[in-house]
């Protein structure tokens, strides 16, 4: 079973590769690109291979084998 962690963003949308870095699921942009390109990232239960895929409030992101589910939460302001 995956642990769900809510990750707040301060813009209405965020690119998948940027989100993985922001959430700490990938330490570098290069590693985020590699994870996405190799089909190891699921967005709302579907494999996503486009690093520019746009995420918004409520989307769920999983990295295969990590046991972690990241939920996008839009919090305006800041």
N, C-alpha and C positions, 0 to 999 in steps of 0.2 A: 504494500500500500504506500502511496506517495504522500509526503508531507506537503501541504499547501502553504505557501508563503505569499502574502500580499506585498506587491512592490508598487509604490506610488510613483507616478510620473506627473510632470507639471505642464505638459502640453497635451492637447487632445489626442494626438497620435505619436507613435515612435516607431522607428525602423526596427525590425527584428534583431539585426546584428548589434545595434546600439543598446537595445533592451537587455540582451544577454550580458553585455559589459556592465551596464548600469546596475543590474541585479546581482552581479558577482558570479554568474554562472560560467563566464568565460573571462579569464584575466586579461586577454588582449583581443583587439579587433581581428587579428589574424586567426586566433583560435576560434572565435565566434564564426568567422567565415568558413573555417574548416568543418566545424560541427554542423552548420547549416547545409553546406555543400555535400556532405557525406550522408545526408538524410537522417541525422540523429536528433533532429529537433521536430517536435510535434506542436502544432498550434491548434487548439480546440480539438485535439484528438486526431488531427491529420498531419501527415508528414509535409513539412514545408522546406523547400530547397532554395527559395528566393530570399536572399539576405535583406533586400529592400522591402519585404512584405511589411505592410503597415499594421501595427497593433493599436488597439484602442481599449477603452474601459471595459473590463469584464473578460477580455481574452485570457486564455490559459495557455501557458507555454511549458513544455516538458523537454528535458534533455535525456535521451535514452541512457539508462543505466545509472542515472544520478539519484533516483528515488525522490526527486524534488519537482513539485508542480508550482510554477510561478503564476500568480494572477495579477493582471494589470489593473491598477486603480488610478483613475485620473483625478487629481486634486488640483484644481485651478489655483492660481495665485503664485505667491513667492517671488 
